[in-house]
Amino acid sequence: MRILKGILIVLAVIIGLVLLTALFVKKTYSVEREISINRPEQEVFDYIKYLKNQNSFSKWATMDPAMKQEFDGVDGTAGFVSSWESDMKDVGKGEQTIVGIEENARIDYELHFIEPYEARAKSYMTTDNLSGNETLVKWGFSSKMNYPMNLMLLFMDMEEMIGNDLSTGLANLKNLIEE
């Protein structure tokens, strides 16, 4: 009985330390990647403002060619919603909404992940004219992990995980637009 009590005390202390640590771990993260595309800003922006076009360059959209998609609203305008559902765990179920567009400058999105886990995130794409025929495109993503799940941020390199996917998507975008 004494041994069991000792094990329970040690276990409680370990759990307490883990929960205490989570109080001091950041709860938000953001990732951004950029690429230069050899096309005029207007041409680049006119392509990326349509959410359906992400199916051609986003790594996430190409992970499951059989995923079900639904669209609601007028693509390229605030309020347009793209929903997806996949049997693949890495793709899951969710929706992305265009929440704001600043013509030839920025598109803001809200993502709602439903499966395999519930989460919300913000994303954006921006364009900046570098010269008459060169455009800088930035793609960013930010989210929050609530306590105590934020402890996972100590073990997950979101900068690398999400950043690699953003970089892949931007490279795909560059290839598509420059063809």
N, C-alpha and C positions, 0 to 999 in steps of 0.2 A: 504494500500500500504506500509506503514511504517513497519507494522508487517511482511509482506512478505519479505521486504528488510532485516529486522533483522534476520529472519529465514535463508535466503540465506547466510548472512554473517557468522552466527554461523555454518551452514553446510560447508561452504568453509573453515573455520578455522579448523573444525574437520577433514575434508579430508586432508587438508594441514599437520596437525599434524600426521595423519596416514602415509602419504607419507614420511614425514620427519623421523619418527620412522623407517620406512623400510630401510632408508639409513644406519642405524646403526646396523641392524640385520644381523647375519651371513647369507651367501648365500649357504654354502655347509654343508653337513652332512655326516658322515660315521658311520657305525655300523659293529661290528665284534662279532662273537660267536665262541666257540670252544668246542670240545668234544674229549675224549680219546676213541679210538676203540681198542679192544683186537684182533688185527690182524697185521701181518707184513706190513710195509709201502708199499712195492711193490704191495701187494694184494689190499690195500686200494686205492692207486693211480691208479692202473690199472682199478678199477671200476669207480672212480669219473671222470677220464679224458674223458669218453664218455658222452657227453651232453645228449644223449637219456636216460641214466640211471637216470637223474634227475627226469624223469617222475615217478620213483618208490619211491623217497624219498622227493622231494621238496613239501612243503605245497602248493605252488602256482600252481604246475603242477597237483595236485590232486583236486583242487577246482572245476573243471568242467570236468568230465569224457567224456563229449560229445564234448569238444573243438576240432576244426580242427587243425591238425599240418602238417607242411611240413618241410622237411629237405633238405639241399643242401650242397654237399661236402662230405668229408670223416670224419666221426665222430672220435673224439679223436685227431684231427689235427687242427692247426691254419687255420682259414678261414671257418670252418664248421658253418652253420647257422641253427638254429631251430626257425621256425616261428609258431605262434599260433594265433588263432582267436576264440573268444567265444562270445556268446550272453549275458553272464553274465557280468554285469558292473564291478565287482571286478576283473575279469580276462582280459577282453578287447581284444586288438589286439596288437601284437608286435613281436619282434624277438630278439634272443640272439645269439651272435657270439663268437666263441672261437678266441681270438686275440693273444694268446701266450701260449705256454706250455714249462715249464722247467721240464723235466722228473724227476719223483719221488720227486717233490718239489712244483710246483705251476702251476695253470691254471688261465689265465686271460680272462674275458669275457667283452663284451660290450653289454648293453641292450638298445634297442630302443623301447620305449612304444609309440604306435600310437594312440590307443583309450583306455580308454575314454579321455585321455589327452596325449599330445605330451611331451615326456621327454626322456632324455638319462641318463644312469647310467653306472657305472663300477662295476664289481664284480670279486671276485677271490675265489679260494679254494687252501689251502696249506696243505701239509702233512709234519710232522716232526717225525722222529723215536725216540720214547721215550725209547724203549728197543727192543729186538729182536722180540717181539710179541705184542708191544703196539705202536700205532700211534696217534699222536695228529693231528686232522683235524681242520682247521680254515676256516670259511666261512665269507667273508666280502662283504660289499656293500657300495658304495658312490655315491652321486649325488649332483646336484646343483639346486637351485631354483632362477631364475632371479628376479630382482627388478621389481615390488613391491610384486610379489607373495611370496618372501622370508618371508614376514610378517607372513605367515601361520606357519612358523617354531616356532613362539612364542606360538602357540596353539596346535601344533601337536608334540607328543613325538615320533619322528622317531626312537630313540633308542629302545623304548619299542615296537612300532608297527612292525618295520622290524625285530628287534632283536628276538621277540617272534617267528616270522615265520622262521627265520634262526635256532633258537634253536629246533623248531619242526622238521625241515628238517634234522638237524644233528642227532637228536634222532632216527628218522626213518632210517637214513643211518646206524647208529650204529646197530640197530636191524636187518637190512637186512644183513649186512656184518658179524655179529657175529653169525647168525643162523647156 
